Amino acid sequence: MLRLSVLDQSTVVTGRSPDTSIRESLALAKHCEALGYTRYWCAEHHNSASQAGTAPEILISAIAATTSRIRVGSAGVMLPHYSSLKVAEQFRVLEAIAPGRIDLGLGRAPGSDGRTAFALNPLAETAADHFPAQVRDLLAWLAGEKLVEGHPFRDIIAQPGGPTMPEVWMLGSSDYGPQVAAYFGIPFCFAHFITDGRGVEQAMALYRDGYRPSERFPQPYGALCVWAVAADTEAEAARLFTSREMSRLNRDRGVFTALPSPEEATAHPYSEAELLRIQRLRSRAIYGTASVVADKLRALAAEHGVAEIAILTTLHDPEARRHSYTLLAREFALVAQIPLAAE
Protein backbone atom coordinates (compact mmCIF):
# COMPACT_ATOMS: atom_id res chain seq x y z
CA MET A 1 0.00 0.00 0.00
CA LEU A 2 1.26 3.46 -0.94
CA ARG A 3 2.44 5.60 1.99
CA LEU A 4 1.79 9.33 1.92
CA SER A 5 3.95 11.94 3.63
CA VAL A 6 4.18 15.75 3.64
CA LEU A 7 6.83 18.25 2.56
CA ASP A 8 6.39 21.76 3.95
CA GLN A 9 8.41 24.74 2.75
CA SER A 10 6.73 27.22 5.15
CA THR A 11 5.78 29.19 2.05
CA VAL A 12 5.52 32.96 2.36
CA VAL A 13 2.27 34.34 0.91
CA THR A 14 1.10 37.82 0.00
CA GLY A 15 -0.76 39.75 2.69
CA ARG A 16 0.73 37.86 5.66
CA SER A 17 4.15 38.27 7.28
CA PRO A 18 6.68 35.41 6.93
CA ASP A 19 6.52 34.49 10.62
CA THR A 20 2.89 33.50 10.09
CA SER A 21 4.07 30.77 7.74
CA ILE A 22 6.01 29.08 10.55
CA ARG A 23 2.95 28.99 12.81
CA GLU A 24 0.88 27.63 9.93
CA SER A 25 3.46 24.84 9.55
CA LEU A 26 3.04 23.89 13.22
CA ALA A 27 -0.73 23.72 12.83
CA LEU A 28 -0.55 21.76 9.58
CA ALA A 29 1.79 19.18 11.10
CA LYS A 30 -0.68 18.40 13.89
CA HIS A 31 -3.48 18.23 11.33
CA CYS A 32 -1.58 15.81 9.10
CA GLU A 33 -0.65 13.60 12.05
CA ALA A 34 -4.33 13.28 12.93
CA LEU A 35 -5.04 12.30 9.31
CA GLY A 36 -2.51 9.45 9.40
CA TYR A 37 0.32 10.75 7.19
CA THR A 38 3.61 8.89 7.64
CA ARG A 39 6.13 11.76 7.79
CA TYR A 40 6.23 15.53 7.99
CA TRP A 41 9.35 17.02 6.41
CA CYS A 42 10.54 20.63 6.76
CA ALA A 43 12.55 22.29 4.00
CA GLU A 44 15.59 24.56 4.25
CA HIS A 45 15.89 27.77 2.23
CA HIS A 46 17.84 30.95 2.90
CA ASN A 47 17.56 34.60 1.91
CA SER A 48 14.25 33.93 0.16
CA ALA A 49 11.12 36.02 -0.09
CA SER A 50 9.27 32.82 -1.03
CA GLN A 51 10.05 30.45 1.85
CA ALA A 52 10.36 31.14 5.57
CA GLY A 53 11.80 27.77 6.56
CA THR A 54 15.44 28.66 7.21
CA ALA A 55 16.09 26.37 10.20
CA PRO A 56 14.37 22.99 9.84
CA GLU A 57 16.05 21.58 12.94
CA ILE A 58 14.25 24.16 15.11
CA LEU A 59 10.90 23.65 13.41
CA ILE A 60 11.31 19.87 13.70
CA SER A 61 11.87 20.25 17.43
CA ALA A 62 8.65 22.21 17.88
CA ILE A 63 6.65 19.76 15.77
CA ALA A 64 8.13 16.70 17.46
CA ALA A 65 7.31 18.13 20.88
CA THR A 66 3.66 18.74 19.93
CA THR A 67 2.94 15.47 18.09
CA SER A 68 3.11 11.84 19.17
CA ARG A 69 3.06 9.48 16.17
CA ILE A 70 4.10 11.07 12.88
CA ARG A 71 7.76 10.97 11.87
CA VAL A 72 9.28 14.45 11.65
CA GLY A 73 12.33 15.43 9.66
CA SER A 74 14.22 17.64 7.26
CA ALA A 75 13.99 17.79 3.50
CA GLY A 76 16.54 18.71 3.83
CA VAL A 77 19.53 19.93 5.72
CA MET A 78 21.93 21.40 3.16
CA LEU A 79 25.00 19.71 4.61
CA PRO A 80 27.79 21.71 2.84
CA HIS A 81 26.74 24.77 4.86
CA TYR A 82 27.52 23.06 8.16
CA SER A 83 29.79 20.88 10.27
CA SER A 84 28.81 17.21 10.22
CA LEU A 85 29.38 17.05 13.97
CA LYS A 86 27.02 19.92 14.67
CA VAL A 87 24.29 18.40 12.50
CA ALA A 88 24.80 15.04 14.22
CA GLU A 89 24.46 16.69 17.63
CA GLN A 90 21.32 18.57 16.59
CA PHE A 91 19.63 15.45 15.32
CA ARG A 92 20.74 13.33 18.27
CA VAL A 93 18.98 15.91 20.48
CA LEU A 94 15.90 15.67 18.27
CA GLU A 95 16.03 11.87 18.54
CA ALA A 96 16.06 12.23 22.33
CA ILE A 97 12.97 14.45 22.14
CA ALA A 98 11.05 12.02 19.90
CA PRO A 99 12.78 8.61 19.90
CA GLY A 100 12.18 6.61 16.74
CA ARG A 101 10.39 9.47 14.95
CA ILE A 102 13.17 11.65 13.52
CA ASP A 103 14.25 11.75 9.86
CA LEU A 104 17.36 13.54 8.63
CA GLY A 105 17.01 14.31 4.94
CA LEU A 106 20.24 15.59 3.41
CA GLY A 107 20.90 17.71 0.36
CA ARG A 108 23.98 19.05 -1.40
CA ALA A 109 22.41 22.03 -3.18
CA PRO A 110 22.83 25.44 -1.53
CA GLY A 111 19.12 26.12 -1.08
CA SER A 112 19.97 29.76 -1.71
CA ASP A 113 21.95 32.07 -3.96
CA GLY A 114 25.74 31.88 -4.16
CA ARG A 115 26.37 34.95 -2.01
CA THR A 116 24.15 33.58 0.76
CA ALA A 117 25.99 30.26 0.58
CA PHE A 118 29.22 32.13 1.37
CA ALA A 119 27.50 33.97 4.22
CA LEU A 120 26.57 30.58 5.70
CA ASN A 121 29.97 29.03 5.05
CA PRO A 122 33.00 31.10 4.00
CA LEU A 123 34.42 27.95 2.38
CA ALA A 124 31.32 27.50 0.21
CA GLU A 125 33.31 27.41 -3.03
CA THR A 126 34.73 23.97 -2.24
CA ALA A 127 32.34 22.72 0.49
CA ALA A 128 30.23 20.59 -1.85
CA ASP A 129 33.35 18.67 -2.94
CA HIS A 130 33.53 17.15 0.55
CA PHE A 131 29.89 16.07 0.65
CA PRO A 132 30.46 12.27 0.54
CA ALA A 133 33.01 12.47 3.36
CA GLN A 134 30.62 14.65 5.34
CA VAL A 135 27.87 12.06 4.93
CA ARG A 136 30.24 9.27 5.99
CA ASP A 137 31.22 11.10 9.19
CA LEU A 138 27.65 12.15 9.92
CA LEU A 139 26.35 8.57 9.69
CA ALA A 140 29.02 7.38 12.09
CA TRP A 141 28.36 10.13 14.63
CA LEU A 142 24.61 9.55 14.47
CA ALA A 143 25.10 5.82 15.08
CA GLY A 144 27.49 6.38 17.99
CA GLU A 145 30.35 4.78 16.06
CA LYS A 146 33.97 5.87 15.74
CA LEU A 147 35.02 7.62 12.57
CA VAL A 148 37.32 5.89 10.08
CA GLU A 149 40.82 4.88 11.19
CA GLY A 150 43.23 7.81 11.10
CA HIS A 151 40.49 10.48 11.15
CA PRO A 152 41.60 13.47 13.27
CA PHE A 153 38.18 13.52 15.01
CA ARG A 154 37.92 9.76 15.47
CA ASP A 155 37.41 9.87 19.24
CA ILE A 156 34.83 12.68 19.26
CA ILE A 157 31.28 11.56 20.10
CA ALA A 158 27.96 13.22 19.26
CA GLN A 159 25.78 13.47 22.34
CA PRO A 160 23.20 12.65 23.50
CA GLY A 161 23.62 8.95 22.84
CA GLY A 162 20.64 6.62 22.92
CA PRO A 163 19.27 3.30 21.69
CA THR A 164 17.74 4.77 18.51
CA MET A 165 19.08 7.01 15.76
CA PRO A 166 17.49 9.27 13.15
CA GLU A 167 16.57 7.74 9.82
CA VAL A 168 18.88 9.31 7.25
CA TRP A 169 17.62 10.07 3.73
CA MET A 170 19.32 11.47 0.67
CA LEU A 171 17.35 13.98 -1.38
CA GLY A 172 17.99 15.13 -4.91
CA SER A 173 16.77 16.17 -8.34
CA SER A 174 19.80 15.03 -10.36
CA ASP A 175 21.97 11.93 -10.80
CA TYR A 176 24.27 12.81 -7.90
CA GLY A 177 22.02 12.21 -4.90
CA PRO A 178 20.88 8.71 -5.86
CA GLN A 179 24.46 7.56 -6.31
CA VAL A 180 25.46 8.84 -2.87
CA ALA A 181 22.37 7.23 -1.34
CA ALA A 182 23.15 3.93 -3.06
CA TYR A 183 26.76 3.96 -1.86
CA PHE A 184 25.81 4.48 1.78
CA GLY A 185 22.76 2.20 1.70
CA ILE A 186 20.18 4.78 2.76
CA PRO A 187 16.73 5.76 1.40
CA PHE A 188 16.48 8.22 -1.48
CA CYS A 189 13.75 10.71 -2.35
CA PHE A 190 13.62 12.32 -5.79
CA ALA A 191 12.39 15.95 -5.94
CA HIS A 192 9.79 15.45 -8.66
CA PHE A 193 8.25 18.87 -7.84
CA ILE A 194 11.45 20.63 -8.94
CA THR A 195 11.88 18.91 -12.30
CA ASP A 196 8.23 18.06 -13.08
CA GLY A 197 9.41 14.47 -13.33
CA ARG A 198 12.32 14.99 -15.69
CA GLY A 199 15.21 12.71 -14.74
CA VAL A 200 13.33 10.59 -12.21
CA GLU A 201 13.58 7.35 -14.17
CA GLN A 202 17.36 7.60 -14.57
CA ALA A 203 17.85 8.68 -10.94
CA MET A 204 15.86 5.74 -9.59
CA ALA A 205 17.71 3.31 -11.86
CA LEU A 206 21.08 4.62 -10.65
CA TYR A 207 19.92 4.26 -7.06
CA ARG A 208 18.67 0.70 -7.39
CA ASP A 209 21.44 -0.58 -9.66
CA GLY A 210 24.22 0.80 -7.46
CA TYR A 211 22.65 0.05 -4.09
CA ARG A 212 24.93 -1.38 -1.42
CA PRO A 213 22.85 -3.01 1.35
CA SER A 214 23.19 -1.58 4.85
CA GLU A 215 22.20 -3.09 8.17
CA ARG A 216 19.21 -0.80 8.56
CA PHE A 217 18.14 -0.92 4.91
CA PRO A 218 19.13 -4.23 3.29
CA GLN A 219 16.97 -3.24 0.29
CA PRO A 220 16.79 0.12 -1.51
CA TYR A 221 13.89 2.34 -0.46
CA GLY A 222 12.91 5.07 -2.90
CA ALA A 223 10.30 7.81 -2.68
CA LEU A 224 9.10 10.77 -4.71
CA CYS A 225 8.28 14.28 -3.55
CA VAL A 226 5.44 15.63 -5.69
CA TRP A 227 3.53 18.92 -5.84
CA ALA A 228 -0.20 18.23 -5.76
CA VAL A 229 -3.49 19.77 -4.67
CA ALA A 230 -6.94 18.25 -4.27
CA ALA A 231 -10.23 20.13 -4.00
CA ASP A 232 -13.92 19.32 -3.96
CA THR A 233 -14.27 20.13 -7.66
CA GLU A 234 -12.04 20.30 -10.71
CA ALA A 235 -12.87 23.99 -11.08
CA GLU A 236 -11.81 24.77 -7.51
CA ALA A 237 -8.56 22.84 -7.92
CA ALA A 238 -7.82 24.75 -11.13
CA ARG A 239 -8.50 28.04 -9.33
CA LEU A 240 -6.13 27.14 -6.52
CA PHE A 241 -3.48 26.07 -9.04
CA THR A 242 -3.31 29.57 -10.54
CA SER A 243 -1.14 30.66 -7.59
CA ARG A 244 1.44 28.03 -8.51
CA GLU A 245 1.26 28.97 -12.17
CA MET A 246 2.32 32.53 -11.44
CA SER A 247 4.89 31.41 -8.88
CA ARG A 248 6.50 28.98 -11.34
CA LEU A 249 6.68 31.62 -14.06
CA ASN A 250 8.45 33.92 -11.62
CA ARG A 251 10.81 31.15 -10.48
CA ASP A 252 11.78 30.33 -14.06
CA ARG A 253 12.82 33.98 -14.48
CA GLY A 254 14.86 33.86 -11.27
CA VAL A 255 12.32 35.95 -9.38
CA PHE A 256 11.39 34.60 -5.94
CA THR A 257 8.46 36.41 -4.35
CA ALA A 258 5.62 35.67 -1.95
CA LEU A 259 2.99 33.27 -3.27
CA PRO A 260 0.11 35.25 -4.82
CA SER A 261 -3.53 34.55 -4.12
CA PRO A 262 -5.64 33.01 -6.91
CA GLU A 263 -7.28 36.42 -7.35
CA GLU A 264 -3.90 38.11 -7.81
CA ALA A 265 -2.72 35.41 -10.17
CA THR A 266 -5.88 35.54 -12.29
CA ALA A 267 -5.70 39.33 -12.58
CA HIS A 268 -2.07 39.29 -13.76
CA PRO A 269 -1.60 40.42 -17.39
CA TYR A 270 0.22 37.40 -18.85
CA SER A 271 2.00 37.62 -22.18
CA GLU A 272 1.20 35.19 -24.97
CA ALA A 273 4.44 33.31 -24.29
CA GLU A 274 3.57 33.07 -20.60
CA LEU A 275 0.12 31.68 -21.39
CA LEU A 276 1.74 28.97 -23.51
CA ARG A 277 4.08 28.17 -20.62
CA ILE A 278 1.08 27.92 -18.27
CA GLN A 279 -0.59 25.45 -20.63
CA ARG A 280 2.51 23.24 -20.48
CA LEU A 281 2.55 23.51 -16.67
CA ARG A 282 -1.08 22.43 -16.50
CA SER A 283 -0.47 19.42 -18.72
CA ARG A 284 2.09 18.03 -16.26
CA ALA A 285 0.55 19.23 -13.00
CA ILE A 286 -1.21 17.09 -10.43
CA TYR A 287 -4.42 18.79 -9.34
CA GLY A 288 -8.12 18.02 -9.35
CA THR A 289 -10.58 16.14 -7.21
CA ALA A 290 -9.18 13.67 -4.68
CA SER A 291 -9.89 10.67 -6.90
CA VAL A 292 -8.14 12.29 -9.89
CA VAL A 293 -5.08 13.24 -7.84
CA ALA A 294 -4.98 9.83 -6.14
CA ASP A 295 -5.03 8.04 -9.50
CA LYS A 296 -2.12 10.17 -10.72
CA LEU A 297 -0.12 9.53 -7.55
CA ARG A 298 -0.72 5.78 -7.72
CA ALA A 299 0.30 5.76 -11.38
CA LEU A 300 3.51 7.66 -10.59
CA ALA A 301 4.35 5.30 -7.75
CA ALA A 302 3.76 2.25 -9.91
CA GLU A 303 5.73 3.68 -12.85
CA HIS A 304 8.79 4.37 -10.71
CA GLY A 305 8.49 1.52 -8.25
CA VAL A 306 8.23 3.58 -5.07
CA ALA A 307 6.22 2.78 -1.96
CA GLU A 308 6.00 6.34 -0.67
CA ILE A 309 5.16 9.81 -1.98
CA ALA A 310 5.70 13.05 -0.07
CA ILE A 311 3.19 15.71 -1.09
CA LEU A 312 4.05 19.39 -1.30
CA THR A 313 0.98 21.64 -1.43
CA THR A 314 1.68 25.38 -1.56
CA LEU A 315 -1.54 27.38 -1.38
CA HIS A 316 -2.36 30.92 -0.34
CA ASP A 317 -5.26 29.83 1.88
CA PRO A 318 -4.15 27.62 4.82
CA GLU A 319 -7.66 26.17 5.13
CA ALA A 320 -7.64 25.09 1.48
CA ARG A 321 -4.25 23.47 2.05
CA ARG A 322 -5.50 21.55 5.09
CA HIS A 323 -8.58 20.50 3.13
CA SER A 324 -6.42 19.16 0.29
CA TYR A 325 -4.47 16.94 2.67
CA THR A 326 -7.74 15.85 4.29
CA LEU A 327 -9.29 14.85 0.98
CA LEU A 328 -6.25 12.78 0.01
CA ALA A 329 -6.06 11.14 3.44
CA ARG A 330 -9.67 10.01 3.03
CA GLU A 331 -9.07 8.84 -0.54
CA PHE A 332 -6.11 6.71 0.60
CA ALA A 333 -7.77 5.65 3.89
CA LEU A 334 -4.73 6.83 5.86
CA VAL A 335 -6.51 6.32 9.16
CA ALA A 336 -5.31 2.72 8.82
CA GLN A 337 -1.95 4.07 10.06
CA ILE A 338 0.35 2.17 7.69
CA PRO A 339 3.53 0.80 9.38
CA LEU A 340 6.64 2.87 8.71
CA ALA A 341 9.52 1.85 6.46
CA ALA A 342 11.94 1.21 9.32
CA GLU A 343 9.49 -0.92 11.31
N, C-alpha and C positions, 0 to 999 in steps of 0.2 A: 504494500500500500504506500502511496506517495506521501511523504512528509512535507508539511508546509512550515516555513519559518518566515521571519520578518527582517528586512534591512531598513534602518531608519537613519536618514542623513540630517535630522533636525533641520529641515528645510526652512529657510527664511522666506516669509511671504510679505507681499505689500500690505501696508496698513497696520502691521503689528511689529513690535520691536523684536530683534533677534532672541532676546532672553526668553520671550514667550515660547519660542520653538523648543527650548530645552524642557520647559514644564509640560508642553504638549507631548514630548517624547516619554516623559515619566508616566503620564496618564495613559498613553497608547500602549505602553508595555504591560501595564496592569490589565488593560482591556484584552490584549492579545493572549495573555496567560489564561485568563478566564475562558477564552474561546478554545484553548487547546493547542495553540501553535507550539512548535518544538523549540525554537530558538528566537531570541531577539538580539539582533546585532546592531551595534552603533558604529557609524562611519567616522573617519577622521579627515577633516579638511582645514586648511589654514588660509588666513587673509582672504576670505571669500565673502562676498555680499549675498551669496546664494545658500550657504550652509553654515549653521551655527555650531555644529558638532566638532569642536577643536580638540577636545580631551576625552576620548571614549572611555579611558580607564576610570575617570571620575563619574561619568554618567552610568557606566556599568555598575559601579559601587552603589549608587543611589537606587538603581533598578533592582539589583540583587537583594538589597536590604528591604525592599518593599514588595517583593514577590516571594513565592515559595516553591514553585515547580519548574517554571520555564528556564531553559538554559539562557545565559546572558553572555554576550561577548562582543568582540571588536571585529569590524569588517571595513578596514582593519587598522591595526597599528602600523604606521609607515616606518619600519625598523631602521632604515638608514639615517633617520633623524636622531636616533637615540643610542644609548648604551644598552647592550644586551642584558647586562646585569641589572640595570635599573628596571627594564621592562619585566625581567623575571621576578624581581622583588615586588613590583606592582601587582602582577598577576598571581603571585603566591599569596599576597594579602587578600586579593579578591577571592581566591580559592578558600581561604580561611573564613571569609564572610559567608560564602555560599558553597560549601563543599560539594563537588560533583556536578556543579551547574555552570562552570565558567569555561568559555571558549576564547581562545586567543587567535584571531585571524590576523595574518601577517601580509603586508604588501611591500613592494619595493619602490613603487612610484612615489613621487614627492607629495601628491595630494595638495599641491599648491603651485605657485609660480617659482621660477628659479631663484629670484631674489629672496623670497620667503624661506626657501629651502636653506639658503646660506644663513639667514637669521636664526633658524632652528639649529643648524649645525655648520659651523665655520668650515668644516672639511667636506661640505656637501659635494664638491666637484668629484671626489673619488669615493665617497661613502658607499654608493651602490655597488662598487666593485667588490666590497667585502661582505655582501649580503649572505652568500652561502655559509661563510665562516660565522657570521653573526647568528644565523639560524642554528647551526651546529652547537654553538656555545649556549644559546638560549634554551634549546631542548635539554641539554645536560643540567643546567641550573634549575630549570623547572622540575626536572625529575629527581633532584637531589643527588645527582651523580657528579663525579669529578670530571673536569675538562680533560681533553686529550693530553697524553704524555708530553711533557716539555712545555706546556702552555704556561705563560707567566702568571696566570690567575688560577692555576689548577686547584689550589687549596681554598679558594674563596667559595663560600656557600651563599645561597639566596634564601633568606628567611622570609616568612615563617615556614618551616618544614611541616609536613603533614602526610597522611596516608593517601591522599588523592592529589592529582595535578590537573591543571587546565588542559582542555582538549585543543591541540594546536592545529590550525588550518592554514593552508596557503591560498591566497586569493590572486586572481589575475585576469587580464583580458588579452594576453599575448601568449606566445609559446614558451616564455621564460618560466613563469610561475608553475605550470604543470610539471616541468622537468625537475624543478627544485622539490616540489611536493613528492614526486615519484622517487627521487633519490633518498629522501629522508623517511619515506613511508608514512606520510600523513595525508589527511583528507585535502581535497582541492575543490574550490568553488570558482567557476568561471563567471565573470561579470558580463553576462548577456546584455544587461541594460545599457552598458557603455557602447558596445559594438553592434547592437541590434542583431546579435547572433552570428555576425561574421567572425570566423576563426574558431568557433566552438568545437566543431567536429575534429579539426586537427589538434586542438589543445587537449581534448579528452583522449584522443588516440595516443598522443605523446605520454600522457599521464598513465594510462593503463599499460601501454607497451613497455614503458621503462620502470614500472613500479617495483620497488624493492620492499618486500614484506617487513613490517615492524612488529614488535610484540603486541602493541596495542591495536594495530590495524594490519592483520595478516593479509587482508584483501584491500584493493583500492576502494576508496569511497568518494565519489564525485557528486557535485551539486551544481545547480545553476542559480544565479541571482537575476531575477527578471522584473522589469517594470510592468505593472498591471494594475487595472482598476475595474471594479465591478460596481454596477448600480442596478436599480430596480428596472430600468428600461434602457434600451439601446440609445435612445435619444439623450437620456440623462448622462450616460457614460460618455457619449460623444461630446456633450457640453463640458463635462469635467476635463476631458482630454485636451481641450483647447488651451488650457494653462500650460500643459507640457509642450504642445506644439510651439508656442511662442518661446518658451524657455529653451527648447532644443535649437531653434533658429538662432537665438542669441548665443548659445554655447558654441555653435558651429562657427560663429564669427569671432569667438574669443571674448564675448561679453557675458559676464556673470553677474546677474542682478537678482533681486528678490522675485519669487514666483508670482506672476500676475494672477488675478482672479479670472474666472471665465469671462466675466463682463469686460474686463480690460483687454483680454486677449481677443475677444470677438470684435471689439471696437477698433483694434489696431489696423492701420492702413497697409496691408501687405502688398508687396509688389507681385507681379506675375510670376517671377522666378521663385519667390517665396511660397506662393500658393502651390506651385508644382512640387516644391520640396515638402510641403505639408501633406500633399497627396501621397507621396512616397512614404512619409512617416506613418500615415494612417494604415497603409497597406501592410506594414510590418508590426504594427502596434498590437498590444493585447489589452483590449477593453471591450466592455459590453455587459450583458447580463451575467449573473454568476455561472449559469450553465455554459454560456459561450466561452467565458474566460477559463473555466475549469477544463473544458474540452481542449482548449489550446495548451494549457499547462500540462495536461496528461499526454498530449501528443508530443510536446517538447521533451518531456521526461522519457518517454518511450523511444523517441528518435535518438537521444543521446545517452541512453542507458543510465540515467541517474535516479536515485531513490528519494531525492529531496530537492525542493525549490524554495529559495528565499525570495519573498515578494517585496519589492520596493514600490510604494504608492505615495507619490508626492502630489498633494492636493492643497488648494488654498483653504478649504473649509475643513477643520479638524473633524467635524461630525461626519462629513461625507467620507473622509478617510477611514474613520472607525467603522462606518457602515459597510464600506467595501470589504474590509477584513472580516466583518461579521458574516456577510453574504457568502464569502468563500469558505469560511469555517463551516457554515451550515451545509454548503454544497459538498464538501469533502468529509462531513461528519467528524470533525476534529475532536468533538467531545469524547471520542473513544480513547483519547490520550495514547497515541501510538508510542511504543517503546523507543527510546533514543538509540542512536547509532552505536554508542559506546557500551550500551547495556547488553 
